[in-house]
Amino acid sequence: MKKVLKTAAVAVTLVAFYGAPAWGVWLYEGQWPDPPDPNTLNSPRGVAAIGDGTFYVCDVTNHRVWCVNVTGPRFYWGGYGSDPGKFIYPYDVALSPDNRVYVVDRDNNRIQYFNATGSFLGSWNTLYDGRLMIPVRIAVARNSTVFVVIGGNKLVLRYSSTGSLLGSWVGTTFLDSVSGLAISPSSIVYVAEGPVHRVKYFTRAGSYLGQWGSFGSGPGQLSSPQGIGVAPNGSVFVCEGGNRRVQLFTPTGSYLEMFGSRGKGPGQFENPNSVAISPGGETVFVADSPTDRVQWFRPDNVAVIPASLGKVKALFR
């Protein structure tokens, strides 16, 4: 039976972009596994969503990747190792426009990619300046360019869909330690900088565009932001490890809403590290490592983007 919870933890104001506010309530819809089981999913990190309630998630400590439908079939692939299709701490996952599944294979210093059902297609090592680097985050643009964040460095690498190095951002004063990465439908690249409690955004080539955030727990403030996800309309979801919540912003960082609180109950988080939005914008998936689960949420109302932005659409269908 589908569980729906309306509490102060998930009741939030839903605000339409650049127009009058609309009211809505975020609904906790479910979690997987239910109940959580570390033998099934252990320390999840990285989540990517496709249509029909299906998402991919990295099962980090079990060294595998799951494909889960919220009401239907579930399967995984991987296992510990360095052979093709095996992983040592898979750390993030992203989908390409043609539904290739890209996986950060952290301790093998490589990116692997698969078809939608987990068949191995190829891989490449994350080399830079002749050295193997440790990848931690990944995102894929609409033109299939693959962006990879290197852990502990001011370094983002850009690859073709099959791993040819196209360029990098390195040593820039505009980039600090990156803990989250996402790309909007209009190819704006968003990065979360956890240690300095802010979000920055760039062009696809790495030109600085802007930033937002300051340390705190108030609306619009941030504490250790980690995962970022961008909805089809360009709105930006940010997971906060410090505040145990998810906030939603306009594409340029104006605060819209928040949901979540500290805890292990429905709609609560201990360390939300990754967020993904379904292609239609109707479901938000959040991975929470300490509780060994992925939760999903839907709004119970719609907010309409003003016609001045173009064709009138529902913010969430």
N, C-alpha and C positions, 0 to 999 in steps of 0.2 A: 504494500500500500504506500502510495506517495505521501511523504510527510511534508506538511507546510507549517512553518512557524512564524508567527508575528510577535516579536518582542522588541524591547527597547534597543537590543543589540543590532537588530536588522531593520528597524523602522527608520527611514531616512527621508529627507526631502529630496525630491527629484526636480531638477531645475532645467528648463529648456535653454539651449544655447542662445545667448544674445537676445532673449525675449523675456516675456513675463513668465514667472515661475509656474510650474505645474506640480501637482502633489502625487506622490506615489510611495509605495512601501516595498522594500526589498524583501523577497520571500526566500527563506532557506528551503530548498527543494529536496536535497538528499546528499548522501555521501557514499563514497566507495573507498575501501570495503566497508560494509555495514554489518556487524560492528568492525572497527579497525582491527587488523591482524598483521603484525610485522612479518609473518611468514608469507603473506600475500603481497603486501606493499610495505616497504621499509624505507623510511626517510625519503619520501618522494620529493623530487626537485625537477622543475621544468614541466610545463604542461602546454599542449597545443590542441586546438579544437577544430573539428570539421562539422558539417551539418548533421542533422538527425540525432543530436545528443551524444555524439561520439567524441572522445578525446584520447590523446596519447599522453603518457606520463612516464618519466624516468623513475624506475625502482632502484634507487642508487645502491643501497647496501646489498640488495639481491642481484645486482649487476645485470639488469634486464630492462626492457621497455614493454609497457602494457598498452594495448588498444582496448578501450572500454566503451561500450554503449550503456547509457544509464538504465536502459530497460531490457537490453538484449545481450548479444554475444560479447565475450571478452576473451582475449588471447594475449600471449606474450612471446617475445623472442629474446635471445641473448644467452647469458650465462657468463661466468667468470672466465676470462682468458684474453689472448691477444690475436687469435685467429680472426679472419673475416666474419663479421656477425656476432662476435663475442665482445664483452666490455669489461673494463675495470673502472668502476665508478662512473657510469653514464650520468651526466650532470645537467643536461638541458636538451630540449627537443624543439624543432621548428618544422613547419610544413611549407613546401613550395607551392606556387600556383597550380602545378600539375600533380600535386599530392605526393611528391616525394617526401620522405620522412628523414630529416637530418638530425643526427644525434651527436652531441658532444661526448666523446669517449675520453674523459679527462686524463686518467692515469696511463692511457696508451698514447697520449699526445696526438690525437687525431680526430678527424671528423669522419663519420661513416654515414652513408645514406642508403635508403631502402625504398621499396615500393610500399604501397599502403598496407599490404598484408605482411610486411616484415622480411621480404626476400632481399638479400644483399645485392646492392647495385654497384657500390664502389666506396672508396675512402681516400683520404689524403692526410699526411702529417702536417701539423701546424708548426712549420719552420719559419723562423724570421732571423735574418742576418746569420744564417748558418747554424742556428741553434734550435733545438726542439723547445717549443713553448707549451705551457699548460692552458688549454682552452677551458672556459667556464660558462660562457653564454653564447647563444646563437640566435640569429633572426634572418629571415629571407625576404627580400623585397619583391615587389610585383614583377620586376624584370628578371627574377630568379638569381640576382646577386646575393651571395651569402656573406653575412657579416658575423665575425667571431671576436668575442672579447677574450683577451689573454689575462689570466689571473695575476693579481698583484702588480700589474703594469698599467701605464697610461698608453695602452695599445689596443687598437681595433684593426683587424685585418679584413680585407675584402677579397672575395673569391668569386670565380665563375661557378656555375652550378655543378661543375665536375672537379673543382678544386684548383684551378689555375689562379695564382695570386694576381690580383688586379691592382692592389694598392693598400695603403695603410694610413692610419692616423697614429702618430707616435710623438711623444715628448711635447705635446701641445700644452700650453698653459691653460687651455680651455677644457682639459680633460683630467679628472682625478681618478682615483681607484673606482672602477666600474663594477657595480653589483647587479645591474639589470639592463636589458636591451630589448627594444621593440622598434618596429618600423610601421609607419602609418600607411594607409592606402595611397596617400599622396607622396610617399617616399621621404617623409620626415623621419629622421632617426632619433629616437629618445634613449637616453641612458640614465640610469639611477646611480647616484654616487653615495653609497651607504655611509661611509665614514664621515662625510661632510653634510649629510642630510639634505640633499637637493636632487633635482632633476634638470638635465640640460637637453637641448635638442639642436640638431645639426642637419645640414643638407646631406644627401647621400655621399657626396665627395668629402664630407668632413668639415665644411665651413660652419662656424658657430652661428646660431640663430638666437638663442636666448636661454633663460633658465628660470626656475622658481624653487622656493622652499627655504625654510629656516628651521632650526631645531626647536621642537616643542610638540605639544599634544593637542593644540587647538585646531580648529578647521583650517585646512590649507598648510599647516605646519607639518614637519616630517621628523620621524625618528628611525634611522637605519632603513631607508627605502631599499627594496630588493627587486622583486619582479615588477615588470611593466607590461601592460597589454593595451593595445589600441583597438577600439571598436570600429566598425565600418564607417561610422560618421566622423571619426577622428578623435572622439573623446578618449582620454588617457586614464587608465586604471593603474594605481600604484599600491603595491603591497608594502606594509611597514612592519618590519620585525620588532621594532621597539615599542610601537603603539598597538600592536596586534590588531590591525584593522586594514581595510582597503579604502582608499579615497579615489574619487573621480574628479577629473579636471577637464576644462576645455583644452583644445589643442595648444593654447599658449599659456596654460597654467592657472587660469582662474578656477577657484574652488567651486565645486558643484555639490558634492555629497560625500558621505562615508557610511560604511557598515562594518560590523564586527566589534568584538571586545575580547579581552583575555579570558581564556578558558578552554575546556575540552568538550563543551556541549554543542548542540546544533547552532550553527551560525557564529561560533566563536573560534579563535585562533590562538595558538601558542607561538608560532613563527611562520606566518604566511610568506612564502618565498617566491611564488610564481603565480601568474594569473593569465588566463586566456579567455577570449571572447569568441563565441560561435560566429560563423560568417554572416548570419542574419542579425546578429547583435542581441539575440533574445535570451542567451544563457551565458553566465560568467562562471568559470571554473577556477578554483583557488586550491593550490597544493599547500599543505601544512605539514612540514617535516616531523616535528615532535609528536604529532598525533597520528602519524602514519595514515593519512587519508587525503582525498580530494573531495571538496564540497562544491556544490553548485547552487546558483541563485538566479532568480528571475524577478523583474519588477512586476507589480500587479496592475500598473497603470502605464499610460504612454504619455510622452511629452513630445510636442511637435516642433520641429525646426522651422523658424519663420520662413515665409515664402521668399523673402529677400535674399536668402542663401541659395535659391534655385528651386528646384522641384520640392514641394512639401513632402516630407517623409516622416514616419514615426521614428522617434529616437530609439525606441526599442519596440520591435514588432511583437 
